[in-house]
Amino acid sequence: MKRAAWRVLPIVVFAIALLGALAFNIALVSRSRVALTSTILRNPATVKTERFHVVAILPDTADPFYTHLIEGLREEADAQNAALQLFYYSPGIISEEGSTSEEVWRWFEIALRSKVDGILLFQPKGLDVRGFAQEAAAARVPFVPLAMDAPQNWTNSGVTGDSMSQGREASSLVLSLLGGAARIGIILSSDTSLGYAYNEEPFYRGVAETLKAKSGAAIVAAVREEESILGGEDACARMLTEHPDINAILCIDAKATIGAAQVIIDRGIVGQVIIVGSDENSEVNRLIDRGVVHSSIVRDATAMGRMGIALAIGQRIGIRGPERVSVGFRVIPTRGGSK
């Protein structure tokens, strides 16, 4: 009798464990169904379904200009009920058989095959976008190129900055401080893809045009920053060594601004040389707060992103045609004010 009881006991224990596991699983399934029913099944309106699919092909860089550009792209994509997909290419000079060119084409072809509702491409250095525009037109996909300044061979649609106006504003700031005594050095972009000489660069031309109205003020030197992370610093040091009479430095981008500021600090001439920089990030803001950089002209990359998406979607639904749009800038700190 006792043996029979011991034999039954393991069976009873196993049965109890099995029933407990079964009850636990039933509870989990029940909770899952309740959660599903209370969200998707009962509230389909809360599930966002984008109406459009837009691809943006951008350089993979830490430059704050592109950080703000992406913010604008995302803001407008959300407003337009569009799914935004970002593809990145390695920045660099493009030759006919350059790897960057192949990389950009690969992303572009993927976007076309996906039958997206619009493609935005920030023009890589040295790359002619007319071939992209032709392929997109053949596939009936809106194509919106973006660039700092519009090359002469651009299509009739795109969003650009305005470096010439930026140069005018930078030199105007210096003249308000130094007047005819201004001896200006300019740090230009390393991008030579458009074949501009120094005095043909839009930024340089804007400075030169403004200085014509002020007797005595002059551009003493212009140099290009190098591609390296210290490219702006090296360019500024070289320029000041060759032209020690420079009392104002105008910078085309954030890298040049930070590099020039570091040289001024290292040489102990903060306050003796005025720096008017470009764009905005935490380091540029810190240098302005410390008085090393007088001000910075922030190109409106956010507006460029918003306008690019708006153009692509507008063309897709037929309410806009191809347009050339130039975005503006703001100055920090504002004249006579704060950031």
Contacts in CASP RR format, 6 or more apart in sequence:
PFRMAT RR
TARGET T0000
AUTHOR 0000-0000-0000
METHOD contacts of the structure
MODEL  1
MKRAAWRVLPIVVFAIALLGALAFNIALVSRSRVALTSTILRNPATVKTE
RFHVVAILPDTADPFYTHLIEGLREEADAQNAALQLFYYSPGIISEEGST
SEEVWRWFEIALRSKVDGILLFQPKGLDVRGFAQEAAAARVPFVPLAMDA
PQNWTNSGVTGDSMSQGREASSLVLSLLGGAARIGIILSSDTSLGYAYNE
EPFYRGVAETLKAKSGAAIVAAVREEESILGGEDACARMLTEHPDINAIL
CIDAKATIGAAQVIIDRGIVGQVIIVGSDENSEVNRLIDRGVVHSSIVRD
ATAMGRMGIALAIGQRIGIRGPERVSVGFRVIPTRGGSK
39 46 0 8 1.000
40 46 0 8 1.000
40 47 0 8 1.000
50 81 0 8 1.000
50 82 0 8 1.000
50 83 0 8 1.000
51 80 0 8 1.000
51 81 0 8 1.000
51 82 0 8 1.000
52 80 0 8 1.000
52 81 0 8 1.000
52 82 0 8 1.000
52 83 0 8 1.000
52 117 0 8 1.000
52 118 0 8 1.000
52 313 0 8 1.000
52 316 0 8 1.000
53 82 0 8 1.000
53 83 0 8 1.000
53 85 0 8 1.000
53 114 0 8 1.000
53 116 0 8 1.000
53 117 0 8 1.000
53 118 0 8 1.000
54 77 0 8 1.000
54 82 0 8 1.000
54 83 0 8 1.000
54 84 0 8 1.000
54 85 0 8 1.000
54 116 0 8 1.000
54 117 0 8 1.000
54 118 0 8 1.000
54 119 0 8 1.000
54 120 0 8 1.000
54 309 0 8 1.000
54 312 0 8 1.000
54 313 0 8 1.000
55 84 0 8 1.000
55 85 0 8 1.000
55 86 0 8 1.000
55 87 0 8 1.000
55 107 0 8 1.000
55 111 0 8 1.000
55 114 0 8 1.000
55 116 0 8 1.000
55 118 0 8 1.000
55 119 0 8 1.000
55 120 0 8 1.000
56 70 0 8 1.000
56 73 0 8 1.000
56 84 0 8 1.000
56 85 0 8 1.000
56 86 0 8 1.000
56 87 0 8 1.000
56 119 0 8 1.000
56 120 0 8 1.000
56 121 0 8 1.000
56 122 0 8 1.000
57 87 0 8 1.000
57 88 0 8 1.000
57 89 0 8 1.000
57 104 0 8 1.000
57 107 0 8 1.000
57 108 0 8 1.000
57 111 0 8 1.000
57 119 0 8 1.000
57 120 0 8 1.000
57 121 0 8 1.000
57 122 0 8 1.000
58 66 0 8 1.000
58 69 0 8 1.000
58 70 0 8 1.000
58 86 0 8 1.000
58 87 0 8 1.000
58 88 0 8 1.000
58 89 0 8 1.000
58 122 0 8 1.000
59 66 0 8 1.000
59 88 0 8 1.000
59 89 0 8 1.000
59 90 0 8 1.000
59 91 0 8 1.000
59 92 0 8 1.000
59 122 0 8 1.000
59 124 0 8 1.000
60 88 0 8 1.000
60 89 0 8 1.000
60 90 0 8 1.000
60 91 0 8 1.000
61 91 0 8 1.000
63 253 0 8 1.000
63 254 0 8 1.000
63 255 0 8 1.000
63 279 0 8 1.000
64 254 0 8 1.000
64 279 0 8 1.000
64 280 0 8 1.000
64 281 0 8 1.000
64 284 0 8 1.000
65 253 0 8 1.000
65 254 0 8 1.000
65 279 0 8 1.000
65 299 0 8 1.000
65 301 0 8 1.000
66 122 0 8 1.000
66 301 0 8 1.000
67 281 0 8 1.000
67 301 0 8 1.000
68 280 0 8 1.000
68 301 0 8 1.000
68 302 0 8 1.000
69 122 0 8 1.000
69 146 0 8 1.000
69 301 0 8 1.000
69 302 0 8 1.000
69 304 0 8 1.000
69 305 0 8 1.000
70 86 0 8 1.000
70 305 0 8 1.000
71 301 0 8 1.000
71 302 0 8 1.000
72 301 0 8 1.000
72 302 0 8 1.000
72 303 0 8 1.000
72 304 0 8 1.000
72 305 0 8 1.000
72 306 0 8 1.000
72 309 0 8 1.000
73 84 0 8 1.000
73 86 0 8 1.000
73 120 0 8 1.000
73 305 0 8 1.000
73 306 0 8 1.000
73 308 0 8 1.000
73 309 0 8 1.000
74 84 0 8 1.000
75 302 0 8 1.000
75 306 0 8 1.000
76 82 0 8 1.000
76 305 0 8 1.000
76 306 0 8 1.000
76 307 0 8 1.000
76 308 0 8 1.000
76 309 0 8 1.000
76 310 0 8 1.000
77 83 0 8 1.000
77 84 0 8 1.000
77 309 0 8 1.000
80 309 0 8 1.000
80 310 0 8 1.000
80 313 0 8 1.000
82 117 0 8 1.000
82 309 0 8 1.000
82 313 0 8 1.000
84 309 0 8 1.000
85 111 0 8 1.000
85 116 0 8 1.000
87 107 0 8 1.000
87 110 0 8 1.000
87 111 0 8 1.000
89 100 0 8 1.000
89 103 0 8 1.000
89 104 0 8 1.000
89 107 0 8 1.000
89 124 0 8 1.000
90 99 0 8 1.000
90 100 0 8 1.000
90 103 0 8 1.000
91 100 0 8 1.000
91 124 0 8 1.000
91 125 0 8 1.000
92 100 0 8 1.000
92 124 0 8 1.000
92 125 0 8 1.000
92 227 0 8 1.000
93 100 0 8 1.000
93 125 0 8 1.000
93 126 0 8 1.000
93 192 0 8 1.000
93 193 0 8 1.000
94 100 0 8 1.000
94 101 0 8 1.000
94 124 0 8 1.000
94 125 0 8 1.000
94 126 0 8 1.000
94 127 0 8 1.000
94 193 0 8 1.000
95 101 0 8 1.000
100 124 0 8 1.000
100 127 0 8 1.000
101 124 0 8 1.000
101 127 0 8 1.000
104 121 0 8 1.000
104 124 0 8 1.000
104 127 0 8 1.000
108 119 0 8 1.000
108 121 0 8 1.000
108 132 0 8 1.000
108 135 0 8 1.000
111 118 0 8 1.000
111 119 0 8 1.000
111 141 0 8 1.000
112 119 0 8 1.000
112 135 0 8 1.000
112 136 0 8 1.000
112 139 0 8 1.000
112 141 0 8 1.000
115 141 0 8 1.000
116 141 0 8 1.000
117 141 0 8 1.000
117 142 0 8 1.000
117 312 0 8 1.000
117 313 0 8 1.000
117 316 0 8 1.000
118 141 0 8 1.000
118 142 0 8 1.000
118 143 0 8 1.000
118 144 0 8 1.000
118 312 0 8 1.000
118 313 0 8 1.000
118 315 0 8 1.000
118 316 0 8 1.000
119 132 0 8 1.000
119 136 0 8 1.000
119 141 0 8 1.000
119 142 0 8 1.000
119 143 0 8 1.000
119 144 0 8 1.000
119 312 0 8 1.000
120 144 0 8 1.000
120 145 0 8 1.000
120 146 0 8 1.000
120 305 0 8 1.000
120 308 0 8 1.000
120 309 0 8 1.000
120 312 0 8 1.000
121 129 0 8 1.000
121 132 0 8 1.000
121 143 0 8 1.000
121 144 0 8 1.000
121 145 0 8 1.000
121 146 0 8 1.000
122 145 0 8 1.000
122 146 0 8 1.000
122 147 0 8 1.000
123 129 0 8 1.000
123 145 0 8 1.000
123 146 0 8 1.000
123 147 0 8 1.000
123 151 0 8 1.000
125 191 0 8 1.000
125 193 0 8 1.000
126 191 0 8 1.000
126 193 0 8 1.000
126 194 0 8 1.000
127 193 0 8 1.000
128 153 0 8 1.000
129 145 0 8 1.000
129 154 0 8 1.000
129 155 0 8 1.000
130 153 0 8 1.000
130 154 0 8 1.000
130 155 0 8 1.000
132 143 0 8 1.000
132 145 0 8 1.000
133 143 0 8 1.000
133 145 0 8 1.000
133 155 0 8 1.000
133 157 0 8 1.000
136 142 0 8 1.000
136 143 0 8 1.000
137 143 0 8 1.000
142 311 0 8 1.000
142 312 0 8 1.000
142 313 0 8 1.000
142 314 0 8 1.000
142 315 0 8 1.000
142 316 0 8 1.000
143 155 0 8 1.000
143 157 0 8 1.000
143 312 0 8 1.000
144 157 0 8 1.000
144 158 0 8 1.000
144 159 0 8 1.000
144 308 0 8 1.000
144 311 0 8 1.000
144 312 0 8 1.000
144 315 0 8 1.000
145 154 0 8 1.000
145 155 0 8 1.000
145 157 0 8 1.000
145 158 0 8 1.000
145 159 0 8 1.000
146 158 0 8 1.000
146 159 0 8 1.000
146 160 0 8 1.000
146 304 0 8 1.000
146 305 0 8 1.000
146 308 0 8 1.000
147 154 0 8 1.000
147 158 0 8 1.000
147 159 0 8 1.000
147 160 0 8 1.000
147 161 0 8 1.000
148 160 0 8 1.000
148 161 0 8 1.000
148 163 0 8 1.000
148 189 0 8 1.000
148 191 0 8 1.000
148 299 0 8 1.000
149 160 0 8 1.000
149 161 0 8 1.000
149 162 0 8 1.000
149 163 0 8 1.000
149 164 0 8 1.000
149 194 0 8 1.000
149 202 0 8 1.000
150 158 0 8 1.000
150 160 0 8 1.000
150 324 0 8 1.000
150 326 0 8 1.000
151 194 0 8 1.000
154 324 0 8 1.000
155 322 0 8 1.000
156 322 0 8 1.000
156 324 0 8 1.000
157 311 0 8 1.000
157 315 0 8 1.000
157 321 0 8 1.000
157 322 0 8 1.000
157 323 0 8 1.000
157 324 0 8 1.000
158 308 0 8 1.000
158 311 0 8 1.000
158 322 0 8 1.000
158 323 0 8 1.000
158 324 0 8 1.000
158 325 0 8 1.000
159 304 0 8 1.000
159 305 0 8 1.000
159 307 0 8 1.000
159 308 0 8 1.000
159 311 0 8 1.000
159 325 0 8 1.000
159 326 0 8 1.000
159 327 0 8 1.000
160 304 0 8 1.000
160 324 0 8 1.000
160 325 0 8 1.000
160 326 0 8 1.000
160 327 0 8 1.000
161 299 0 8 1.000
161 300 0 8 1.000
161 304 0 8 1.000
161 326 0 8 1.000
161 327 0 8 1.000
161 328 0 8 1.000
162 202 0 8 1.000
162 326 0 8 1.000
162 327 0 8 1.000
162 328 0 8 1.000
162 329 0 8 1.000
163 201 0 8 1.000
163 202 0 8 1.000
163 203 0 8 1.000
163 252 0 8 1.000
164 202 0 8 1.000
164 203 0 8 1.000
164 205 0 8 1.000
164 206 0 8 1.000
164 209 0 8 1.000
165 206 0 8 1.000
165 328 0 8 1.000
165 329 0 8 1.000
166 203 0 8 1.000
166 206 0 8 1.000
166 278 0 8 1.000
166 297 0 8 1.000
166 299 0 8 1.000
166 329 0 8 1.000
167 202 0 8 1.000
167 203 0 8 1.000
167 204 0 8 1.000
167 206 0 8 1.000
167 207 0 8 1.000
167 210 0 8 1.000
167 250 0 8 1.000
167 297 0 8 1.000
168 206 0 8 1.000
168 207 0 8 1.000
168 209 0 8 1.000
168 210 0 8 1.000
169 297 0 8 1.000
169 329 0 8 1.000
169 331 0 8 1.000
170 203 0 8 1.000
170 207 0 8 1.000
170 250 0 8 1.000
170 276 0 8 1.000
170 277 0 8 1.000
170 278 0 8 1.000
170 297 0 8 1.000
171 182 0 8 1.000
171 184 0 8 1.000
171 206 0 8 1.000
171 207 0 8 1.000
171 210 0 8 1.000
171 211 0 8 1.000
171 250 0 8 1.000
172 210 0 8 1.000
173 276 0 8 1.000
173 294 0 8 1.000
173 295 0 8 1.000
173 331 0 8 1.000
173 335 0 8 1.000
174 182 0 8 1.000
174 184 0 8 1.000
174 217 0 8 1.000
174 248 0 8 1.000
174 250 0 8 1.000
174 274 0 8 1.000
174 276 0 8 1.000
175 182 0 8 1.000
175 210 0 8 1.000
175 211 0 8 1.000
175 214 0 8 1.000
175 217 0 8 1.000
177 248 0 8 1.000
177 274 0 8 1.000
177 294 0 8 1.000
178 217 0 8 1.000
178 247 0 8 1.000
178 248 0 8 1.000
178 274 0 8 1.000
179 214 0 8 1.000
179 217 0 8 1.000
180 214 0 8 1.000
180 215 0 8 1.000
180 216 0 8 1.000
180 217 0 8 1.000
181 216 0 8 1.000
181 217 0 8 1.000
181 247 0 8 1.000
182 211 0 8 1.000
182 214 0 8 1.000
182 216 0 8 1.000
182 217 0 8 1.000
182 218 0 8 1.000
182 247 0 8 1.000
182 248 0 8 1.000
183 217 0 8 1.000
183 218 0 8 1.000
183 220 0 8 1.000
183 243 0 8 1.000
183 245 0 8 1.000
183 246 0 8 1.000
183 247 0 8 1.000
183 248 0 8 1.000
184 207 0 8 1.000
184 211 0 8 1.000
184 217 0 8 1.000
184 218 0 8 1.000
184 219 0 8 1.000
184 220 0 8 1.000
184 246 0 8 1.000
184 248 0 8 1.000
184 249 0 8 1.000
184 250 0 8 1.000
185 219 0 8 1.000
185 220 0 8 1.000
185 221 0 8 1.000
185 222 0 8 1.000
185 223 0 8 1.000
185 239 0 8 1.000
185 243 0 8 1.000
185 246 0 8 1.000
185 248 0 8 1.000
185 249 0 8 1.000
185 250 0 8 1.000
186 198 0 8 1.000
186 203 0 8 1.000
186 204 0 8 1.000
186 207 0 8 1.000
186 219 0 8 1.000
186 221 0 8 1.000
186 222 0 8 1.000
186 223 0 8 1.000
186 249 0 8 1.000
186 250 0 8 1.000
186 252 0 8 1.000
187 222 0 8 1.000
187 223 0 8 1.000
187 224 0 8 1.000
187 225 0 8 1.000
187 232 0 8 1.000
187 235 0 8 1.000
187 236 0 8 1.000
187 239 0 8 1.000
187 249 0 8 1.000
187 250 0 8 1.000
187 251 0 8 1.000
187 252 0 8 1.000
187 256 0 8 1.000
187 260 0 8 1.000
188 198 0 8 1.000
188 201 0 8 1.000
188 203 0 8 1.000
188 204 0 8 1.000
188 222 0 8 1.000
188 223 0 8 1.000
188 224 0 8 1.000
188 225 0 8 1.000
188 252 0 8 1.000
189 201 0 8 1.000
189 224 0 8 1.000
189 225 0 8 1.000
189 252 0 8 1.000
189 253 0 8 1.000
190 224 0 8 1.000
190 225 0 8 1.000
190 226 0 8 1.000
190 227 0 8 1.000
190 231 0 8 1.000
192 224 0 8 1.000
198 204 0 8 1.000
198 222 0 8 1.000
198 224 0 8 1.000
199 205 0 8 1.000
199 208 0 8 1.000
199 222 0 8 1.000
201 222 0 8 1.000
203 250 0 8 1.000
203 252 0 8 1.000
204 219 0 8 1.000
204 222 0 8 1.000
207 219 0 8 1.000
207 250 0 8 1.000
208 219 0 8 1.000
211 217 0 8 1.000
211 218 0 8 1.000
211 219 0 8 1.000
220 243 0 8 1.000
220 245 0 8 1.000
220 246 0 8 1.000
221 239 0 8 1.000
221 242 0 8 1.000
221 243 0 8 1.000
221 246 0 8 1.000
223 235 0 8 1.000
223 236 0 8 1.000
223 238 0 8 1.000
223 239 0 8 1.000
224 235 0 8 1.000
225 231 0 8 1.000
225 232 0 8 1.000
225 234 0 8 1.000
225 235 0 8 1.000
225 252 0 8 1.000
225 253 0 8 1.000
225 255 0 8 1.000
225 256 0 8 1.000
226 232 0 8 1.000
226 234 0 8 1.000
226 235 0 8 1.000
228 234 0 8 1.000
229 255 0 8 1.000
230 259 0 8 1.000
231 255 0 8 1.000
231 256 0 8 1.000
231 259 0 8 1.000
232 251 0 8 1.000
232 255 0 8 1.000
232 256 0 8 1.000
232 258 0 8 1.000
232 259 0 8 1.000
232 260 0 8 1.000
233 258 0 8 1.000
233 259 0 8 1.000
233 260 0 8 1.000
233 262 0 8 1.000
233 263 0 8 1.000
235 256 0 8 1.000
236 249 0 8 1.000
236 256 0 8 1.000
236 259 0 8 1.000
236 260 0 8 1.000
236 263 0 8 1.000
236 264 0 8 1.000
237 263 0 8 1.000
239 246 0 8 1.000
239 249 0 8 1.000
240 246 0 8 1.000
240 263 0 8 1.000
240 267 0 8 1.000
240 273 0 8 1.000
246 273 0 8 1.000
247 272 0 8 1.000
247 273 0 8 1.000
247 274 0 8 1.000
248 273 0 8 1.000
248 274 0 8 1.000
248 275 0 8 1.000
248 276 0 8 1.000
249 260 0 8 1.000
249 264 0 8 1.000
249 273 0 8 1.000
249 274 0 8 1.000
249 275 0 8 1.000
249 276 0 8 1.000
250 276 0 8 1.000
250 277 0 8 1.000
251 257 0 8 1.000
251 260 0 8 1.000
251 275 0 8 1.000
251 276 0 8 1.000
251 277 0 8 1.000
251 278 0 8 1.000
252 278 0 8 1.000
253 278 0 8 1.000
253 279 0 8 1.000
254 277 0 8 1.000
254 278 0 8 1.000
254 279 0 8 1.000
254 280 0 8 1.000
254 281 0 8 1.000
254 283 0 8 1.000
254 284 0 8 1.000
256 277 0 8 1.000
256 278 0 8 1.000
257 275 0 8 1.000
257 277 0 8 1.000
257 278 0 8 1.000
257 279 0 8 1.000
257 284 0 8 1.000
257 287 0 8 1.000
257 293 0 8 1.000
257 296 0 8 1.000
258 283 0 8 1.000
258 284 0 8 1.000
258 287 0 8 1.000
260 275 0 8 1.000
260 277 0 8 1.000
261 275 0 8 1.000
261 287 0 8 1.000
261 292 0 8 1.000
261 293 0 8 1.000
264 270 0 8 1.000
264 271 0 8 1.000
264 273 0 8 1.000
264 275 0 8 1.000
264 292 0 8 1.000
265 292 0 8 1.000
270 291 0 8 1.000
270 292 0 8 1.000
271 291 0 8 1.000
274 294 0 8 1.000
275 287 0 8 1.000
275 292 0 8 1.000
275 293 0 8 1.000
275 294 0 8 1.000
276 293 0 8 1.000
276 294 0 8 1.000
276 295 0 8 1.000
276 296 0 8 1.000
276 297 0 8 1.000
277 284 0 8 1.000
277 293 0 8 1.000
277 295 0 8 1.000
277 296 0 8 1.000
277 297 0 8 1.000
278 296 0 8 1.000
278 297 0 8 1.000
278 298 0 8 1.000
278 299 0 8 1.000
279 296 0 8 1.000
279 297 0 8 1.000
279 298 0 8 1.000
279 299 0 8 1.000
279 301 0 8 1.000
280 296 0 8 1.000
280 298 0 8 1.000
280 332 0 8 1.000
284 293 0 8 1.000
284 296 0 8 1.000
285 332 0 8 1.000
285 339 0 8 1.000
287 293 0 8 1.000
288 294 0 8 1.000
288 295 0 8 1.000
288 296 0 8 1.000
288 332 0 8 1.000
288 333 0 8 1.000
288 339 0 8 1.000
295 331 0 8 1.000
295 332 0 8 1.000
295 333 0 8 1.000
296 331 0 8 1.000
296 332 0 8 1.000
297 329 0 8 1.000
297 330 0 8 1.000
297 331 0 8 1.000
298 329 0 8 1.000
298 330 0 8 1.000
298 331 0 8 1.000
298 332 0 8 1.000
299 327 0 8 1.000
299 328 0 8 1.000
299 329 0 8 1.000
300 327 0 8 1.000
300 328 0 8 1.000
300 329 0 8 1.000
300 330 0 8 1.000
301 327 0 8 1.000
303 327 0 8 1.000
303 328 0 8 1.000
304 327 0 8 1.000
307 325 0 8 1.000
307 327 0 8 1.000
308 325 0 8 1.000
310 320 0 8 1.000
311 320 0 8 1.000
311 323 0 8 1.000
311 325 0 8 1.000
314 320 0 8 1.000
314 321 0 8 1.000
315 321 0 8 1.000
315 322 0 8 1.000
332 339 0 8 1.000
333 339 0 8 1.000
END
